[in-house]
Amino acid sequence: MSVISRRVLVTGGAGFLGSHLCERLVEAGHDVLCIDNYFTGRRANVAHLIGHPRFEIMRHDVTFPLYVEVDEIYNLACPASPIHYQHDPVQTTKTSVHGAINMLGLAKRLRARILQASTSEVYGDPTVHPQTEEYWGNVNPIGFRSCYDEGKRCAETLFFDYHRQHRLRIKVARIFNTYGPRMHPQDGRVVSNFIMQALAGEPITIYGDGSQTRSFCYVDDLIEGLIRLMETGDEITGPMNIGNPVEMSIRELAEAVIGITGSRSELVYQPLPHDDPVQRKPDIGLARRALGWEPRVRLKDGLKRTIAYFAALREELGTAEGGANG
């Protein structure tokens, strides 16, 4: 069965998730326009796609309008790790809110389908466990994480108002903790932190007592969920949780990384950051019913692939530094 080729815009396309999405869409036979301002995205993430006849890349910031011709839009542009989104919190909120307005305006003009990469952070520090899409969340509107949490919540509001007011064809995915190759090595997220520290033989830093939980989804599974959501009928808008419902403690993750790497790193404990959620686990019943989707990659297998990526990256960076200093 032949695939009907579409023109697809991916904002934040040189980022961790965006680069994997661009790759999948090109492989599926679609024409992909990747835009990124390279604040957290890296050209190296899509270097293997540059020169492909169905791939185009453009430096652009979504807080400014964009005038292109496409059939679908995946709006992924926004720094997603605390260390990055807290660097310039005002710009983070602008990226979520102004970026959503600009991309929704483009979709309205083109009558294009548009998917918003929202986040589990809209649930804040949840009082409901696991989190269902009906839960409104427990979010601090004036804290250090608010630029991201409230920015994404406002973006969801805009998407549903454009849907109601302009009959725009929208999809909203609430993404839970995702990991895999092409994560930024200095993004401050727990998986990349633990792997980089373990590979270097440094102490592994755990914030709090390590009992707080997360649910980790491998990037390939996440991308499959986003694509399936985009391909649903117009009656399915979301919001829809896309994540792995297998919950584990942060300490268990650290021990898993140490076991796979064979590192002798010790665990050290630091105070828990302000507003850091104690529990995070998605209820993916809606995704199972509407998309026939659920994660397939086991944590151990996903960690092995991610560790191999970071090990190769460390070797590459070490070689480059040696060459520069030799």
N, C-alpha and C positions, 0 to 999 in steps of 0.2 A: 504494500500500500504506500503510495507516494505521499510525502509530506508537503502540505501547502506552505511555501516559504512566506514568512512574514518579516517586516522591518521592525526590529525591536530595539528600543532605547533602554540602556541600563545605566542609571546614575550611580555613582560610586563604583563603577565597573572595574576599577583597578585595585579595589580593596580585597580583603580576604574572601568574603562571600561573593562579591561582584565578579571577581575574576573566574571563580568556579562556574558561576551562572553564565557568563559570556562564553566560556568554553563549551558548556553543555548546549547552549543555543546554537552556536556555530556548528557543532557536530550534528545537530538535528536538522541542519539545512537552512537556518534563518540568517538574514542579514542583520548584523548586530552593530549598533553605534554605542560605543562605550565612552562615557564622559566621567571625568574625575578632576579634582583640583589638586590631587596628590598631597593633601594634608596628612592623611594616614594611608592612602592607597599608594602603591608602588608600581612604576612602569614595568619592573621586572616580573610582576605577577602575570602580566599579559604579553610579555615579550615573545612568547612562542606563538601568539596569535597575530602579531603585527606582520603584515605582508599577505595575510590570508585574504582572498578575494571577497569573502563575506564579512570581514571584520574591519571596523574603522574606529579610531580612537581620537578623542578631542579633549584638550584641557579646558575645563569650564567649571565654574562654581554655580551650584543650583540656586543660590540666593539671588542670582541675576536671571532674567528671562532667557529662554532658549527658543529659537525658531528653527525647527527641523520638521521633516515629514516622516512619521512612523505609524505603525499599526498598534503597537503595544508599548507600554512603559512599565519598567520595574524601578521603583524609586527606593534605592538602597543607600543614598548618599547621607551619611552622618557618622561622625566618630562614635564608636560603640564601646570603648573601654574607658573606665573612669579616669585613668591617667591622661587620656587624650581629650575627652570631652570636658574635663575640668580645667584644661589648659587655657581655654578661652570660652568660658561658659556662655557669654552673650552670643558669640558666633555659633555655638552649638545650638542654642535655641533658634537663632535665625535660620540655621540650616534645616532644622526640622520644620519650622513654621513657614518661613518665606519659601523654602525649597518646595514644600508641599503645595503652597499656593501657586508657584510658578509651574510645577509639573501638572497640577490639576487644570490650570488654565490652558496649558498645551493640549492636554487630553480633551478638554472641552472643545477647543477649536478643531481638533482632528477627529472627534468622536471616537477616540481610541480607548481601549481597555487599559486600566492602570492599576498596578499592585503596589501597596505600601508595605515596606518592611518595617513593621512595628516591633514591639519588644515585650518580653515578660516583665520588664521594668515598669510597665503601666500598672502592674499589680502592687508595686511598692514592696513593703515588708508585709506579706499577706497574712491575714487572720483566717483565711479559708484555705484548706489544704486537702487534696491538690487543688490547683487553680483552674476553674472553669471560665469559659468566655463570659458567662453571666456575672461574674464577680467584678465589682467596680473598683476594687483596689484600696490600698491603705498607703497613700503617698504623702510625703512631706512636701508642701509646695514652696518652701523657702530654704531648703537644705542644700548641701554641696552637690547632691546628685540631681537636684530638681531641674537643672537646665536640660538634662537628657530625659528624665522621667516625664516631666510636664510638657516638654517640647513634643515628645512622641504622643502623649495623650491629646494634645491640641491638634496634632496632625491627623489623628484618627477622627476627631470632631470635624475637621475640615473635609475629610474624605466623605463622611456620611452626610454632611450638609450639601456638598456638591452632588452627591447621589440623589438626595431628596429634591433639591432645588433645580438641578439641571439634568437629572436622569443619567448621570454619568455612570459608566460601567466600571465599578470599583471592586477591588479585592484587598482585604486587610489581613496580613499574616502576623501573628504575635510570635516572634522567634525567641526560643529559650536557648540557654547556653550552648553554643556551637563551637567545635574545635576541629582542627585538621591542618594539613599543609597550607602554607601561605599566611598563617597567622603572623602578625608583626611580632618579632622577638622581644621588643620592648613595650608591648601594649599594656603590661601590668595585669593581664588576665591570669586567672589561677592556673590554667593548663600550661600556657606558654611560660609563665614564671617557674612553675615546678620543673618543667622539662629543661629549661635553660640552666637552672641552678643545679639540677641533678647531673647534667652533662659536664658541667664545670667542676663538679665535686664540691660545690659550695653548700652551706646549710640551706635547707628548704624552709622558707618563711611561711608560717601559718598564722593568719590573723584570727584572733579569738582563740577558743580552745579546740578548734577543729571539728566541733560537733555539728556546725551549721551544714546544711545539705544543699546540693545542687543536682541537676539532671543534665547530663552531657550528651549532646547529639552530634554525631559525626557529620562533617560538611556535605558529603555525597547524599546522605539521607535528607538533609535539610533542603538542598537544592531540588531534589526530586519532589519534595512536598510543595515548594514554591511553584514549580512548573505545573504540577497537577492542579494547584489552586487556580492559577491563571487560566487554565484550559477548561475550567468548569463553566456552566451556563451562567447567564447574567443574574439569575435568581440567587446565586450563592455569592454573597459579598464578604462573609466573615463578620466580625473578626474571628480568626481561627488560630488556635494554638498549634504551632509546629515545633515539636521538640521530642526529647526522649523521656518517657515516664519512669525510667529506671533511676531511682534516687539513691544517692550515696553521700557520705560525709566528706568534707574537705580532707580530713586526715586519711580516710580510706583512699582518696585519689592520690595523695602524696605517697602513700605506701605502695600503690600500684605503679607509679612512675619510678620509684626507687627499685622496685622488683624488676621491671622491664629493662631499665638502663643498667642495672647491676651497680648502681652508684653506692658510695659509702656516705652519702650526705646524711647529716643529722637533721632532725626536725627542731626548729626554733619557733617560739611563739611571740607574737606582737599583739598589741591592743586591737580590737575589732574597729574598723573604720566607722564613722558616723553614718547612720541610716543603712548599713549593710544588711540585706535581708537574712533572716535566720533560716528560712525554708524556701525552696523553690522547686516545684514539681508540676508539670503540665498534665491536665486532664485532656487526652487527645481523642476522646470519644467522637467528637464532631469530625475530625480529620479522618478517622477510620471509616465513619459512615459516608461522608461526602466525597472523599478522595480515594478510598480504598488504600490508604497510606498508613504506614507505621515504620519506625526505624528498623533497619536490618543489621547494621554494623555493630558488633559487640564492642564495648569499651576497650577491652584488651587489644583487639585487632586495630581499632582506630588509633589508640595510643601508639602502637608499634609503628604505624605509618607516619604519624605526626612526629614521633621521636626521630625516625629515620630522616625526615625532612629537616628538622632542626640540626641534627648531627652533620648533615651535608652542608647546611648553611654555615655552621660554625667552621667547618673545614675550609669552605670557600672564602669566608671572611678572614680566616687565619692565614691562608695562602696569599690573599691580596695584601694583608698587612705586612707579611714577611717580604713580599716582593717590593713593597714601597720602602721598607726599611733596610733592605739588603744592599 
